[in-house]
Structure formats: structure tokens, C-alpha cells
């Protein structure tokens, strides 16, 4: 029995690689991404959480109070009082921490996100002081932008988008 030539083996391997790369590219187009844009001169720590909870009212957070005590709070309490530190979503499905850099219009991506879940953004300073909490549900990609409000304060805007790269 005669073995296939090196050319046939190499051609078969290359064809297989091209097919795998093509299938991977098709699958990755369906993955949801999150774009974080920082237009400010400060850096921030952003933790992105996925939650199985379907409504924001069901979300619970682990926080540290100003006097150093650990406790649970609801989203409404968290948004009303921002003097908490070390804010994390209680029982997240997934979490990813992203550092935004202070370079004006810098961008960071969170890849392979599951759009069927509730997404919670916790924005903190480097001292773990809470700035803002955002809750979103998007059918596709999401974008969150940090900017300066007209009064000079920190401001966040978010939007669901078709393509974070476009």
C-alpha cells in the first residue's frame, strides 16, 4: 500500500485549517461584545456581571459600608447611596473586571458575552469607591461610555448597538 504524498497531506491539513477558521469566524460573529469607552482623564475599574435575575428589582449586591461593615443591598439602595465600596453582585453567573485607561477616547472590550442574561456594570475608582451602577439587557452588543456631564461630574451613557466595531 502506497502512502499519500507530502503534497496531498499538506493540502489536506491546509484545507482543514481553512474550514476550522471559517467556522470559528462564523461562530464569533454571533458573540455579543461589550465596548467600554473612556472619554475622561481618570481611570476606572469596571466590573461587568451577568445575572440570572430577570428584573433589576431582584438584584442583590454585597457591599462594604462607610464604617467597614459588610452587608447586602438592593439595587435601589445602591443607587440612592453611593458611599459604598467593594461592590459586587451577589451570586453572579459570570464576572469580568476591566480597567479603563485615562487616555481620552480609550476603548476596552469584553468578548463572548451572553446577551440573554441581565448585565450589570459596577463602576468604581481605584480606591474601590462606587461611582455608578448600570443594568442593561441587550439583544446584541452593548456600549458604555464614561464622560463628563455639563456640571463637570462623572456621567455614564449606555446603549445597545448592532456592532461595537462599527
C-alpha positions as a Markdown table, in Angstrom:
| # | Residue | x | y | z |
|---|---|---|---|---|
| 1 | Unk | 0.0 | 0.0 | 0.0 |
| 2 | Unk | 1.4 | 3.4 | -1.0 |
| 3 | Unk | 1.2 | 6.3 | 1.4 |
| 4 | Unk | -0.1 | 9.7 | 0.3 |
| 5 | Unk | 2.5 | 12.2 | -0.9 |
| 6 | Unk | 3.6 | 15.1 | 1.3 |
| 7 | Unk | 1.7 | 17.4 | -1.0 |
| 8 | Unk | -1.6 | 15.6 | -0.5 |
| 9 | Unk | -1.1 | 15.6 | 3.3 |
| 10 | Unk | -0.2 | 19.3 | 3.3 |
| 11 | Unk | -3.1 | 20.2 | 1.1 |
| 12 | Unk | -5.5 | 18.2 | 3.4 |
| 13 | Unk | -4.1 | 19.9 | 6.5 |
| 14 | Unk | -4.4 | 23.4 | 5.0 |
| 15 | Unk | -8.0 | 22.7 | 3.8 |
| 16 | Unk | -8.9 | 21.5 | 7.3 |
| 17 | Unk | -7.4 | 24.6 | 8.9 |
| 18 | Unk | -9.3 | 26.9 | 6.5 |
| 19 | Unk | -12.5 | 25.1 | 7.3 |
| 20 | Unk | -12.0 | 25.4 | 11.0 |
| 21 | Unk | -11.0 | 29.1 | 10.7 |
| 22 | Unk | -14.1 | 29.7 | 8.6 |
| 23 | Unk | -16.4 | 28.0 | 11.1 |
| 24 | Unk | -14.8 | 29.9 | 14.0 |
| 25 | Unk | -15.3 | 33.2 | 12.2 |
| 26 | Unk | -18.9 | 32.4 | 11.6 |
| 27 | Unk | -19.5 | 31.5 | 15.2 |
| 28 | Unk | -17.6 | 34.5 | 16.6 |
| 29 | Unk | -19.9 | 36.9 | 14.6 |
| 30 | Unk | -22.8 | 35.8 | 16.8 |
| 31 | Unk | -21.0 | 36.5 | 20.0 |
| 32 | Unk | -22.0 | 39.5 | 22.0 |
| 33 | Unk | -19.4 | 42.1 | 22.9 |
| 34 | Unk | -19.3 | 45.0 | 25.3 |
| 35 | Unk | -17.5 | 48.1 | 24.4 |
| 36 | Unk | -16.2 | 50.4 | 27.3 |
| 37 | Unk | -15.2 | 53.9 | 26.1 |
| 38 | Unk | -13.5 | 56.3 | 28.4 |
| 39 | Unk | -13.5 | 59.9 | 27.4 |
| 40 | Unk | -12.3 | 61.1 | 30.8 |
| 41 | Unk | -8.9 | 61.9 | 32.2 |
| 42 | Unk | -9.2 | 59.4 | 35.0 |
| 43 | Unk | -9.0 | 55.6 | 35.0 |
| 44 | Unk | -11.8 | 53.5 | 36.4 |
| 45 | Unk | -12.3 | 49.9 | 37.5 |
| 46 | Unk | -15.4 | 48.4 | 35.8 |
| 47 | Unk | -16.7 | 45.0 | 36.8 |
| 48 | Unk | -19.2 | 43.6 | 34.4 |
| 49 | Unk | -21.5 | 40.9 | 35.9 |
| 50 | Unk | -24.1 | 38.6 | 34.3 |
| 51 | Unk | -27.1 | 37.7 | 36.4 |
| 52 | Unk | -29.7 | 35.1 | 36.1 |
| 53 | Unk | -32.2 | 37.6 | 37.7 |
| 54 | Unk | -34.6 | 38.9 | 35.1 |
| 55 | Unk | -35.5 | 42.2 | 36.7 |
| 56 | Unk | -33.3 | 44.8 | 38.3 |
| 57 | Unk | -35.5 | 44.7 | 41.5 |
| 58 | Unk | -34.3 | 41.1 | 42.1 |
| 59 | Unk | -30.6 | 42.0 | 42.1 |
| 60 | Unk | -28.7 | 42.0 | 45.4 |
| 61 | Unk | -25.2 | 43.3 | 46.0 |
| 62 | Unk | -22.5 | 42.6 | 48.5 |
| 63 | Unk | -21.1 | 46.0 | 49.7 |
| 64 | Unk | -18.8 | 47.4 | 52.4 |
| 65 | Unk | -20.3 | 50.4 | 54.2 |
| 66 | Unk | -18.5 | 53.6 | 55.2 |
| 67 | Unk | -17.9 | 52.1 | 58.7 |
| 68 | Unk | -16.4 | 48.9 | 57.2 |
| 69 | Unk | -19.3 | 46.6 | 57.7 |
| 70 | Unk | -20.3 | 44.0 | 55.0 |
| 71 | Unk | -23.9 | 43.8 | 54.0 |
| 72 | Unk | -26.4 | 43.1 | 51.3 |
| 73 | Unk | -28.3 | 45.8 | 49.5 |
| 74 | Unk | -30.9 | 46.0 | 46.7 |
| 75 | Unk | -30.2 | 48.0 | 43.5 |
| 76 | Unk | -32.5 | 50.8 | 44.6 |
| 77 | Unk | -30.5 | 51.3 | 47.9 |
| 78 | Unk | -27.2 | 51.1 | 45.9 |
| 79 | Unk | -28.3 | 53.8 | 43.5 |
| 80 | Unk | -29.6 | 56.1 | 46.3 |
| 81 | Unk | -26.5 | 55.9 | 48.4 |
| 82 | Unk | -23.1 | 55.9 | 46.7 |
| 83 | Unk | -20.8 | 55.8 | 49.8 |
| 84 | Unk | -20.3 | 52.0 | 49.5 |
| 85 | Unk | -17.1 | 50.4 | 48.5 |
| 86 | Unk | -16.1 | 46.9 | 47.2 |
| 87 | Unk | -19.5 | 46.5 | 45.4 |
| 88 | Unk | -20.1 | 43.1 | 43.8 |
| 89 | Unk | -23.2 | 41.4 | 42.5 |
| 90 | Unk | -24.4 | 38.6 | 44.8 |
| 91 | Unk | -24.4 | 35.2 | 43.0 |
| 92 | Unk | -23.3 | 36.3 | 39.5 |
| 93 | Unk | -23.4 | 33.9 | 36.6 |
| 94 | Unk | -20.2 | 35.5 | 35.3 |
| 95 | Unk | -18.0 | 38.5 | 36.1 |
| 96 | Unk | -15.1 | 40.2 | 34.4 |
| 97 | Unk | -13.1 | 43.2 | 35.7 |
| 98 | Unk | -11.8 | 45.7 | 33.2 |
| 99 | Unk | -9.6 | 48.6 | 33.9 |
| 100 | Unk | -10.3 | 51.7 | 31.7 |
| 101 | Unk | -7.3 | 53.9 | 31.0 |
| 102 | Unk | -7.2 | 57.6 | 31.1 |
| 103 | Unk | -6.1 | 58.4 | 27.6 |
| 104 | Unk | -9.2 | 60.2 | 26.3 |
| 105 | Unk | -11.4 | 58.0 | 24.0 |
| 106 | Unk | -9.7 | 54.8 | 25.1 |
| 107 | Unk | -11.7 | 51.6 | 24.4 |
| 108 | Unk | -11.8 | 48.2 | 26.0 |
| 109 | Unk | -13.8 | 45.1 | 25.0 |
| 110 | Unk | -15.4 | 42.3 | 26.9 |
| 111 | Unk | -15.9 | 39.4 | 24.5 |
| 112 | Unk | -18.1 | 36.4 | 24.3 |
| 113 | Unk | -20.9 | 37.8 | 26.5 |
| 114 | Unk | -24.3 | 36.1 | 26.7 |
| 115 | Unk | -26.9 | 38.6 | 25.7 |
| 116 | Unk | -29.8 | 36.5 | 27.2 |
| 117 | Unk | -28.7 | 37.5 | 30.7 |
| 118 | Unk | -29.1 | 40.7 | 32.7 |
| 119 | Unk | -25.8 | 42.7 | 32.5 |
| 120 | Unk | -24.7 | 44.8 | 35.5 |
| 121 | Unk | -21.9 | 47.3 | 35.3 |
| 122 | Unk | -20.3 | 48.5 | 38.5 |
| 123 | Unk | -18.0 | 51.5 | 38.0 |
| 124 | Unk | -15.5 | 52.3 | 40.8 |
| 125 | Unk | -12.5 | 54.4 | 41.4 |
| 126 | Unk | -9.1 | 52.8 | 42.0 |
| 127 | Unk | -9.9 | 53.2 | 45.8 |
| 128 | Unk | -13.0 | 50.9 | 45.2 |
| 129 | Unk | -15.4 | 53.8 | 45.8 |
| 130 | Unk | -18.6 | 53.3 | 43.9 |
| 131 | Unk | -19.4 | 55.8 | 41.1 |
| 132 | Unk | -22.3 | 54.2 | 39.3 |
| 133 | Unk | -24.2 | 51.0 | 38.8 |
| 134 | Unk | -25.8 | 50.3 | 35.4 |
| 135 | Unk | -28.2 | 47.5 | 34.5 |
| 136 | Unk | -28.8 | 46.5 | 30.8 |
| 137 | Unk | -30.4 | 43.9 | 28.7 |
| 138 | Unk | -29.5 | 43.9 | 25.0 |
| 139 | Unk | -30.2 | 41.6 | 22.2 |
| 140 | Unk | -26.8 | 42.2 | 20.7 |
| 141 | Unk | -23.7 | 44.2 | 21.6 |
| 142 | Unk | -23.6 | 46.9 | 24.3 |
| 143 | Unk | -21.6 | 50.1 | 24.6 |
| 144 | Unk | -20.9 | 52.0 | 27.8 |
| 145 | Unk | -19.2 | 55.5 | 27.7 |
| 146 | Unk | -17.7 | 57.4 | 30.6 |
| 147 | Unk | -17.8 | 61.2 | 30.0 |
| 148 | Unk | -18.1 | 64.5 | 31.8 |
| 149 | Unk | -21.6 | 65.9 | 32.5 |
| 150 | Unk | -22.3 | 69.6 | 31.9 |
| 151 | Unk | -21.8 | 70.3 | 35.6 |
| 152 | Unk | -18.3 | 68.7 | 35.4 |
| 153 | Unk | -19.3 | 65.5 | 37.2 |
| 154 | Unk | -18.9 | 61.9 | 36.1 |
| 155 | Unk | -21.5 | 60.7 | 33.7 |
| 156 | Unk | -22.2 | 57.3 | 32.1 |
| 157 | Unk | -24.2 | 56.6 | 29.0 |
| 158 | Unk | -25.1 | 53.2 | 27.7 |
| 159 | Unk | -26.7 | 51.8 | 24.6 |
| 160 | Unk | -27.4 | 48.6 | 22.8 |
| 161 | Unk | -25.7 | 48.5 | 19.4 |
| 162 | Unk | -25.6 | 46.3 | 16.3 |
| 163 | Unk | -21.8 | 46.2 | 16.1 |
| 164 | Unk | -19.4 | 47.6 | 18.7 |
| 165 | Unk | -16.7 | 47.9 | 16.0 |
| 166 | Unk | -18.8 | 49.8 | 13.5 |
